[in-house]
Amino acid sequence: IMRLTDLLQLTNDLNNQTAFYLTIKGKILPLAKLKITADGCLLYPGQHPMSKLKVIHLVKQMHHKGIPLWIINGKEKIPTYGIQIKDNGRWIRLT
């Protein structure tokens, strides 16, 4: 399972305006909310995609970034295994 540190390293060279999307049951949906819990970093779909800058702003004060990434679909927790960089880094898709 992918961890928050992996995501930050893989997107390090991308533009701060890069938009984040989630893959849920074959659909591509905007990453609209990020929540840190004892279980990991929870990623929620919504209307508008977060930018890389917003994600970094939300997690920059954290000391333990080695937490797993979970995509939340209703009550289902879907493990995240990787990313796809699209349109020369204009957006990425977590899968």
Helices and strands as residue ranges (DSSP letters): H 4-10, E 19-24, E 27-37, E 40-45, H 52-59, E 69-73, E 76-79, E 83-86, G 87-89, E 91-94
